[in-house]
């Protein structure tokens, strides 16, 4: 199963103290708890005192049930692991002389130790004075030692093992500690999958005209504390400021990246599908969002590791009571089943190259003295120019000088190696002195993958018993960037990946079972996972994933924009006739569209002797349906789809231009991957509007050179997302609600 996370921690089992000494300690601990008032973590919404009392009661019931499930899990794993068997025996002995399960439930949520900003500041001064290691391959032992050293730097202001984190103000607690430390009640867990979130607040989106952020719960953006480093570890914050200032920009506090980081740091699920991508001359905006989620990922990984190593040190310093703290409380429940905590899904290799290059740049210098396997990575993911200089901006600049009939965005998006461009998956492990690329998945902190490749891994695990994807069991931050491009591949892969996350592992985990958080053991991890979806546009598939599968208890944030449309980019004086067909349900939309085409549109095509008819179809399933229908009608047609062979494509283009075939079927995905310019079009019929708005003027402008050019577009009220991106938000609303069914644009 690969390297185990728990093995790297070097947790030593200590002898159990005598019963008399333990009883004294437990009695003293109870007296202290009676004197100290409970200080629960803040809820995501305000509650009355009566509601709080009922939530406490339900919380106690959940904790009791979790302990029972935990015991059952231990018993099921005993035959598989000697260490678990020993732990069960110790737990039984402690049960005879220690606290009962009901008494354990009285422990406060604040018992989990967190790293304060004061700890972070001390860590920075110590790390900056540390000796640097020479560049070269590090052994696994050296990496383990790095983790231990990182733990040592946090101990200068350490507190006793019995101190409660409630002694530390909430202002000093990181967002990750607050988010992961919350215990959900039974009622909350039952309601979350069916909950309908209400967006209660909205604020203007910085740097995006006609756009705004909408969120559930209370608006947190106005309460961000500038002096706290926005929740970043101090060293990460200082390095980010240095990188930002070095780029020649100023006013970091009001920048796009800082604002979006604050959104990420709230640990709410985020849907931002109005992000202008780098390949459409949106390099600054795209890079700002990318910087923000990279810093959020690094911050989450570092804070998670801080908590684990800090607790390791406490257990080593207090061996006489270490076992009692592990078995009787949840102060040291600081881990998941496996080490990987962040999963980044990307569509193409050259995009993965951009993300990893930037991640290396944004990692503080002390953590990247050695970047292992960087040469291999650039060789596999970059172009020859990347291997020479590795500069993404220079790469985009070089594209301007290239002479090509393809649009600029096509050249920038597909600038990498085309062989297996959507097949990649690798782990990234970050230690105190190095970044290791291609690390074993089980010992990685971050996994970067394409949905296509990850689906292959999932299928292998389902087919072969010796394989598994248990490294996906403890993902706490999921980032899906360039979701629109992934949609051009196969969005159903993303749905499958999300459904596979946060399952209880099929094999005994390598982590110490006594250190795993209770909500992991109870199968509630999906309610704590943060999902961030980023793209150029949204569609029903993306919205469906966000609404149904993103059930983080913290709530949701999404961006909403008004569109101006792309009709002014149509350069030809052509009448664009929009015909609306009636449909009552989105389930019947495809059938209604096909029926309208068969009864209203095809008879005109069949009777025409002119030819030169191109049918533009967005969906591949619609493409197959129309193809089969034309075959049944013995129509004269040719095909140009994403799966059509190159030789057949060349033949079809010639036949269509020469008039030997009257009809051509052309799909959006074929245009996305090849950007053909089709000659000989006289009559353009857009069977279904394209998802990508820039494709609309490109397709219509192909009528250039036609003598009797015409354009017909079919749409229904369920096409409003696509329609508003093309004709504009205000006209689209009128078109789907008007009593008229035909609209003309010139």
KAGIZI-V319363 format. One record per residue. N is the residue number from 0. RES is the residue in three letters. PHI is phi as a letter, one per 40 degrees, with the letter a starting at -180 (* if undefined). PSI is psi in whole degrees, -180 to 180 (none if undefined). Layout:
<<N;RES;PHI;PSI> <N;RES;PHI;PSI>>
//
This chain:
<<0;UNK;*;1> <1;UNK;g;-176> <2;UNK;c;138> <3;UNK;c;139> <4;UNK;c;-43> <5;UNK;c;-32> <6;UNK;c;-28> <7;UNK;c;-14> <8;UNK;c;-18> <9;UNK;g;35> <10;UNK;c;123> <11;UNK;c;133> <12;UNK;c;130> <13;UNK;b;161> <14;UNK;c;148> <15;UNK;c;129> <16;UNK;c;165> <17;UNK;c;158> <18;UNK;c;-36> <19;UNK;c;-43> <20;UNK;c;-39> <21;UNK;c;-42> <22;UNK;c;-39> <23;UNK;c;-43> <24;UNK;c;-43> <25;UNK;c;-42> <26;UNK;c;-43> <27;UNK;c;-41> <28;UNK;c;-38> <29;UNK;c;-42> <30;UNK;c;-40> <31;UNK;c;-42> <32;UNK;c;-34> <33;UNK;c;-32> <34;UNK;c;-31> <35;UNK;c;129> <36;UNK;c;153> <37;UNK;c;144> <38;UNK;b;76> <39;UNK;c;156> <40;UNK;c;148> <41;UNK;c;143> <42;UNK;c;165> <43;UNK;c;-15> <44;UNK;a;154> <45;UNK;c;145> <46;UNK;b;152> <47;UNK;c;167> <48;UNK;c;-35> <49;UNK;c;-41> <50;UNK;c;-37> <51;UNK;c;-40> <52;UNK;c;-43> <53;UNK;c;-36> <54;UNK;c;-34> <55;UNK;c;-42> <56;UNK;c;-45> <57;UNK;c;-34> <58;UNK;c;-40> <59;UNK;c;-37> <60;UNK;c;-41> <61;UNK;c;-44> <62;UNK;c;-41> <63;UNK;c;-41> <64;UNK;c;-38> <65;UNK;c;-42> <66;UNK;c;-40> <67;UNK;c;-44> <68;UNK;c;-36> <69;UNK;c;-44> <70;UNK;c;-41> <71;UNK;c;-40> <72;UNK;c;-42> <73;UNK;c;-44> <74;UNK;c;-37> <75;UNK;c;-26> <76;UNK;c;-9> <77;UNK;d;-45> <78;UNK;c;-19> <79;UNK;c;-19> <80;UNK;a;127> <81;UNK;c;-37> <82;UNK;c;-39> <83;UNK;c;-38> <84;UNK;c;-44> <85;UNK;c;-39> <86;UNK;c;-39> <87;UNK;c;-41> <88;UNK;c;-42> <89;UNK;c;-41> <90;UNK;c;-38> <91;UNK;c;-42> <92;UNK;c;-41> <93;UNK;c;-32> <94;UNK;c;-26> <95;UNK;c;-30> <96;UNK;b;-15> <97;UNK;c;-157> <98;UNK;c;153> <99;UNK;c;170> <100;UNK;c;-39> <101;UNK;c;-34> <102;UNK;c;-33> <103;UNK;c;-31> <104;UNK;c;-18> <105;UNK;c;-7> <106;UNK;c;141> <107;UNK;c;151> <108;UNK;d;-26> <109;UNK;c;4> <110;UNK;c;-20> <111;UNK;c;131> <112;UNK;c;136> <113;UNK;b;164> <114;UNK;c;121> <115;UNK;c;167> <116;UNK;c;-31> <117;UNK;c;-40> <118;UNK;c;-42> <119;UNK;c;-44> <120;UNK;c;-42> <121;UNK;c;-38> <122;UNK;c;-40> <123;UNK;c;-46> <124;UNK;c;-34> <125;UNK;c;-42> <126;UNK;c;-36> <127;UNK;c;-25> <128;UNK;c;3> <129;UNK;c;153> <130;UNK;c;147> <131;UNK;c;143> <132;UNK;c;156> <133;UNK;c;151> <134;UNK;c;138> <135;UNK;i;171> <136;UNK;c;135> <137;UNK;b;144> <138;UNK;c;166> <139;UNK;c;-35> <140;UNK;c;-39> <141;UNK;c;-38> <142;UNK;c;-38> <143;UNK;c;-41> <144;UNK;c;-36> <145;UNK;d;-44> <146;UNK;c;-40> <147;UNK;c;-41> <148;UNK;c;-38> <149;UNK;c;-36> <150;UNK;c;-40> <151;UNK;c;-32> <152;UNK;c;-15> <153;UNK;c;4> <154;UNK;c;-2> <155;UNK;c;-37> <156;UNK;b;34> <157;UNK;c;154> <158;UNK;b;167> <159;UNK;c;159> <160;UNK;c;-21> <161;UNK;c;-6> <162;UNK;c;150> <163;UNK;b;144> <164;UNK;c;-10> <165;UNK;c;-18> <166;UNK;c;-20> <167;UNK;c;132> <168;UNK;c;153> <169;UNK;c;-25> <170;UNK;c;-25> <171;UNK;c;-5> <172;UNK;c;136> <173;UNK;c;157> <174;UNK;c;-35> <175;UNK;c;-40> <176;UNK;c;-42> <177;UNK;c;-43> <178;UNK;c;-49> <179;UNK;c;-20> <180;UNK;c;-10> <181;UNK;c;137> <182;UNK;b;122> <183;UNK;c;141> <184;UNK;c;166> <185;UNK;c;-40> <186;UNK;c;-41> <187;UNK;c;-44> <188;UNK;c;-39> <189;UNK;c;-31> <190;UNK;c;-26> <191;UNK;d;-45> <192;UNK;c;-28> <193;UNK;b;2> <194;UNK;c;136> <195;UNK;b;109> <196;UNK;c;140> <197;UNK;b;124> <198;UNK;c;109> <199;UNK;c;-17> <200;UNK;b;160> <201;UNK;a;144> <202;UNK;b;150> <203;UNK;c;145> <204;UNK;c;123> <205;UNK;c;129> <206;UNK;g;2> <207;UNK;b;105> <208;UNK;c;145> <209;UNK;g;23> <210;UNK;b;155> <211;UNK;a;159> <212;UNK;c;136> <213;UNK;b;141> <214;UNK;a;163> <215;UNK;c;167> <216;UNK;g;-149> <217;UNK;c;147> <218;UNK;c;122> <219;UNK;b;-10> <220;UNK;c;-28> <221;UNK;c;-14> <222;UNK;b;13> <223;UNK;c;130> <224;UNK;c;113> <225;UNK;c;-37> <226;UNK;c;-11> <227;UNK;c;3> <228;UNK;g;19> <229;UNK;f;22> <230;UNK;g;0> <231;UNK;c;149> <232;UNK;c;144> <233;UNK;d;-41> <234;UNK;c;-38> <235;UNK;c;-43> <236;UNK;c;-46> <237;UNK;c;-42> <238;UNK;c;-40> <239;UNK;c;-41> <240;UNK;c;-41> <241;UNK;c;-45> <242;UNK;c;-42> <243;UNK;c;-46> <244;UNK;c;-34> <245;UNK;c;-30> <246;UNK;c;-3> <247;UNK;g;4> <248;UNK;c;166> <249;UNK;b;177> <250;UNK;f;59> <251;UNK;d;-35> <252;UNK;c;-24> <253;UNK;b;16> <254;UNK;c;164> <255;UNK;c;-42> <256;UNK;c;-39> <257;UNK;c;-42> <258;UNK;c;-45> <259;UNK;c;-31> <260;UNK;c;-40> <261;UNK;c;-37> <262;UNK;c;-46> <263;UNK;c;-41> <264;UNK;c;-11> <265;UNK;c;-12> <266;UNK;g;24> <267;UNK;c;157> <268;UNK;c;141> <269;UNK;b;133> <270;UNK;b;111> <271;UNK;b;92> <272;UNK;b;36> <273;UNK;b;24> <274;UNK;c;121> <275;UNK;c;121> <276;UNK;c;163> <277;UNK;c;-31> <278;UNK;c;-6> <279;UNK;b;39> <280;UNK;g;34> <281;UNK;b;40> <282;UNK;d;-43> <283;UNK;c;-47> <284;UNK;c;-45> <285;UNK;c;-44> <286;UNK;c;-35> <287;UNK;c;-45> <288;UNK;c;-40> <289;UNK;c;-43> <290;UNK;d;-41> <291;UNK;c;-47> <292;UNK;c;-24> <293;UNK;c;-44> <294;UNK;c;-37> <295;UNK;c;-41> <296;UNK;c;-47> <297;UNK;c;-43> <298;UNK;c;-42> <299;UNK;c;-43> <300;UNK;c;-46> <301;UNK;c;-42> <302;UNK;c;-36> <303;UNK;c;-44> <304;UNK;c;-37> <305;UNK;d;-45> <306;UNK;c;-43> <307;UNK;c;-49> <308;UNK;c;-33> <309;UNK;c;-44> <310;UNK;c;-36> <311;UNK;d;-44> <312;UNK;c;-41> <313;UNK;c;-42> <314;UNK;c;-36> <315;UNK;c;-32> <316;UNK;c;-22> <317;UNK;b;65> <318;UNK;c;-25> <319;UNK;c;-22> <320;UNK;b;11> <321;UNK;c;-45> <322;UNK;c;-38> <323;UNK;c;-37> <324;UNK;c;-39> <325;UNK;c;-46> <326;UNK;c;-30> <327;UNK;c;-19> <328;UNK;b;-175> <329;UNK;b;19> <330;UNK;c;-31> <331;UNK;b;17> <332;UNK;c;91> <333;UNK;b;10> <334;UNK;b;166> <335;UNK;b;-167> <336;UNK;c;-39> <337;UNK;b;171> <338;UNK;c;-42> <339;UNK;d;129> <340;UNK;b;-19> <341;UNK;b;131> <342;UNK;b;124> <343;UNK;b;117> <344;UNK;c;125> <345;UNK;b;151> <346;UNK;c;-36> <347;UNK;b;157> <348;UNK;c;-41> <349;UNK;c;-26> <350;UNK;c;-39> <351;UNK;c;-36> <352;UNK;c;-45> <353;UNK;d;-45> <354;UNK;c;-46> <355;UNK;c;-40> <356;UNK;d;-43> <357;UNK;c;-36> <358;UNK;c;-41> <359;UNK;c;-41> <360;UNK;c;-36> <361;UNK;c;-7> <362;UNK;c;130> <363;UNK;d;148> <364;UNK;d;-40> <365;UNK;c;-24> <366;UNK;c;-5> <367;UNK;b;36> <368;UNK;d;-35> <369;UNK;b;120> <370;UNK;b;103> <371;UNK;c;139> <372;UNK;g;26> <373;UNK;c;-35> <374;UNK;c;-44> <375;UNK;c;-40> <376;UNK;c;-47> <377;UNK;c;-37> <378;UNK;c;-39> <379;UNK;c;-26> <380;UNK;b;-14> <381;UNK;b;172> <382;UNK;c;178> <383;UNK;c;-35> <384;UNK;c;-37> <385;UNK;c;-39> <386;UNK;c;-27> <387;UNK;c;-42> <388;UNK;b;-25> <389;UNK;g;23> <390;UNK;b;114> <391;UNK;c;-39> <392;UNK;c;-39> <393;UNK;c;-34> <394;UNK;c;-45> <395;UNK;c;-35> <396;UNK;c;-36> <397;UNK;c;-27> <398;UNK;c;-30> <399;UNK;c;-29> <400;UNK;c;-13> <401;UNK;c;137> <402;UNK;c;116> <403;UNK;a;149> <404;UNK;c;-10> <405;UNK;c;149> <406;UNK;c;162> <407;UNK;c;-42> <408;UNK;c;-34> <409;UNK;c;-43> <410;UNK;c;-40> <411;UNK;c;-40> <412;UNK;c;-39> <413;UNK;b;40> <414;UNK;c;-17> <415;UNK;c;-169> <416;UNK;c;129> <417;UNK;c;-18> <418;UNK;c;119> <419;UNK;f;46> <420;UNK;c;-22> <421;UNK;b;20> <422;UNK;b;96> <423;UNK;a;152> <424;UNK;a;127> <425;UNK;a;158> <426;UNK;b;156> <427;UNK;b;122> <428;UNK;b;131> <429;UNK;b;119> <430;UNK;b;-172> <431;UNK;c;-27> <432;UNK;b;-7> <433;UNK;a;159> <434;UNK;b;120> <435;UNK;b;116> <436;UNK;c;154> <437;UNK;g;32> <438;UNK;c;158> <439;UNK;d;140> <440;UNK;d;-37> <441;UNK;c;-20> <442;UNK;b;8> <443;UNK;c;155> <444;UNK;c;-37> <445;UNK;b;137> <446;UNK;b;127> <447;UNK;b;127> <448;UNK;a;158> <449;UNK;c;145> <450;UNK;d;-35> <451;UNK;c;-45> <452;UNK;c;-39> <453;UNK;c;-35> <454;UNK;c;-38> <455;UNK;c;-42> <456;UNK;c;-40> <457;UNK;c;-42> <458;UNK;c;-39> <459;UNK;c;-41> <460;UNK;c;-33> <461;UNK;c;-27> <462;UNK;c;-38> <463;UNK;b;127> <464;UNK;c;-31> <465;UNK;c;-10> <466;UNK;b;154> <467;UNK;a;167> <468;UNK;b;40> <469;UNK;c;-16> <470;UNK;c;-8> <471;UNK;c;2> <472;UNK;c;-23> <473;UNK;b;28> <474;UNK;c;123> <475;UNK;b;-19> <476;UNK;b;118> <477;UNK;b;126> <478;UNK;b;123> <479;UNK;b;102> <480;UNK;b;149> <481;UNK;f;52> <482;UNK;c;-30> <483;UNK;c;-38> <484;UNK;c;-40> <485;UNK;c;-35> <486;UNK;c;-30> <487;UNK;c;-18> <488;UNK;c;-74> <489;UNK;a;102> <490;UNK;c;-24> <491;UNK;c;-25> <492;UNK;c;-39> <493;UNK;c;-42> <494;UNK;d;-43> <495;UNK;c;-42> <496;UNK;c;-46> <497;UNK;c;-40> <498;UNK;c;-23> <499;UNK;c;-13> <500;UNK;c;153> <501;UNK;g;31> <502;UNK;c;154> <503;UNK;c;131> <504;UNK;d;150> <505;UNK;c;-16> <506;UNK;b;158> <507;UNK;d;130> <508;UNK;c;155> <509;UNK;c;-16> <510;UNK;c;148> <511;UNK;d;120> <512;UNK;c;-25> <513;UNK;c;-6> <514;UNK;b;-1> <515;UNK;c;136> <516;UNK;c;146> <517;UNK;c;-39> <518;UNK;c;-19> <519;UNK;c;-48> <520;UNK;c;-29> <521;UNK;c;1> <522;UNK;g;25> <523;UNK;b;12> <524;UNK;c;-31> <525;UNK;c;-23> <526;UNK;c;-10> <527;UNK;b;-14> <528;UNK;c;131> <529;UNK;c;131> <530;UNK;b;127> <531;UNK;b;115> <532;UNK;b;125> <533;UNK;b;139> <534;UNK;a;179> <535;UNK;c;-29> <536;UNK;a;164> <537;UNK;b;163> <538;UNK;a;173> <539;UNK;d;-33> <540;UNK;c;-46> <541;UNK;c;-45> <542;UNK;c;-37> <543;UNK;c;-42> <544;UNK;c;-44> <545;UNK;c;-38> <546;UNK;c;-35> <547;UNK;c;-35> <548;UNK;b;-10> <549;UNK;c;95> <550;UNK;b;39> <551;UNK;c;130> <552;UNK;c;-21> <553;UNK;c;-28> <554;UNK;h;-165> <555;UNK;b;154> <556;UNK;b;137> <557;UNK;a;157> <558;UNK;c;144> <559;UNK;b;133> <560;UNK;b;157> <561;UNK;b;134> <562;UNK;b;147> <563;UNK;c;-18> <564;UNK;g;169> <565;UNK;b;12> <566;UNK;d;-34> <567;UNK;c;-17> <568;UNK;c;-6> <569;UNK;c;114> <570;UNK;c;-15> <571;UNK;c;153> <572;UNK;c;80> <573;UNK;b;138> <574;UNK;c;121> <575;UNK;b;108> <576;UNK;c;117> <577;UNK;c;121> <578;UNK;b;122> <579;UNK;c;130> <580;UNK;b;151> <581;UNK;c;133> <582;UNK;a;138> <583;UNK;c;-31> <584;UNK;b;147> <585;UNK;c;-24> <586;UNK;c;-31> <587;UNK;c;5> <588;UNK;c;-45> <589;UNK;c;-43> <590;UNK;c;-39> <591;UNK;c;-39> <592;UNK;c;-45> <593;UNK;c;-43> <594;UNK;c;-40> <595;UNK;c;-40> <596;UNK;c;-44> <597;UNK;c;-41> <598;UNK;c;-33> <599;UNK;b;-35> <600;UNK;c;-48> <601;UNK;c;-38> <602;UNK;d;-35> <603;UNK;c;-38> <604;UNK;c;-43> <605;UNK;c;-38> <606;UNK;c;-14> <607;UNK;c;143> <608;UNK;b;0> <609;UNK;c;-45> <610;UNK;g;-167> <611;UNK;g;31> <612;UNK;c;121> <613;UNK;b;127> <614;UNK;b;113> <615;UNK;c;125> <616;UNK;b;131> <617;UNK;c;-46> <618;UNK;c;142> <619;UNK;c;-35> <620;UNK;c;-38> <621;UNK;c;-38> <622;UNK;d;-47> <623;UNK;c;-40> <624;UNK;c;-45> <625;UNK;c;-39> <626;UNK;d;-46> <627;UNK;c;-36> <628;UNK;c;-44> <629;UNK;c;-35> <630;UNK;c;-43> <631;UNK;c;-26> <632;UNK;c;2> <633;UNK;f;41> <634;UNK;c;158> <635;UNK;c;106> <636;UNK;a;164> <637;UNK;b;165> <638;UNK;b;145> <639;UNK;a;86> <640;UNK;b;177> <641;UNK;c;-21> <642;UNK;b;6> <643;UNK;c;136> <644;UNK;c;152> <645;UNK;c;-39> <646;UNK;c;-38> <647;UNK;c;-32> <648;UNK;c;-46> <649;UNK;c;-43> <650;UNK;c;-42> <651;UNK;c;-40> <652;UNK;c;-40> <653;UNK;c;-46> <654;UNK;d;-42> <655;UNK;c;-42> <656;UNK;c;-38> <657;UNK;c;-6> <658;UNK;g;10> <659;UNK;c;-17> <660;UNK;b;129> <661;UNK;c;-33> <662;UNK;b;139> <663;UNK;b;133> <664;UNK;c;126> <665;UNK;b;128> <666;UNK;b;157> <667;UNK;c;-40> <668;UNK;c;-35> <669;UNK;c;-40> <670;UNK;c;-36> <671;UNK;c;-43> <672;UNK;c;-22> <673;UNK;b;-26> <674;UNK;f;50> <675;UNK;c;148> <676;UNK;b;109> <677;UNK;c;127> <678;UNK;b;152> <679;UNK;g;12> <680;UNK;c;127> <681;UNK;b;-36> <682;UNK;b;114> <683;UNK;b;125> <684;UNK;b;114> <685;UNK;c;97> <686;UNK;c;-41> <687;UNK;a;135> <688;UNK;c;145> <689;UNK;c;150> <690;UNK;c;-43> <691;UNK;c;117> <692;UNK;c;-31> <693;UNK;c;-16> <694;UNK;c;-28> <695;UNK;c;-55> <696;UNK;c;-31> <697;UNK;c;-43> <698;UNK;c;-45> <699;UNK;c;-38> <700;UNK;c;-12> <701;UNK;c;-12> <702;UNK;c;-5> <703;UNK;d;128> <704;UNK;g;-8> <705;UNK;c;145> <706;UNK;c;-41> <707;UNK;b;61> <708;UNK;c;145> <709;UNK;a;156> <710;UNK;a;126> <711;UNK;b;134> <712;UNK;b;130> <713;UNK;c;136> <714;UNK;a;163> <715;UNK;b;177> <716;UNK;c;-17> <717;UNK;c;0> <718;UNK;c;20> <719;UNK;c;-38> <720;UNK;d;-50> <721;UNK;c;-40> <722;UNK;c;-43> <723;UNK;c;-29> <724;UNK;c;-24> <725;UNK;c;-47> <726;UNK;b;-13> <727;UNK;h;154> <728;UNK;c;-49> <729;UNK;c;-50> <730;UNK;c;-36> <731;UNK;c;-40> <732;UNK;c;-39> <733;UNK;c;-38> <734;UNK;c;-33> <735;UNK;c;-13> <736;UNK;b;-10> <737;UNK;c;155> <738;UNK;c;-21> <739;UNK;c;156> <740;UNK;b;-8> <741;UNK;b;133> <742;UNK;b;143> <743;UNK;b;132> <744;UNK;b;139> <745;UNK;b;none>>
//
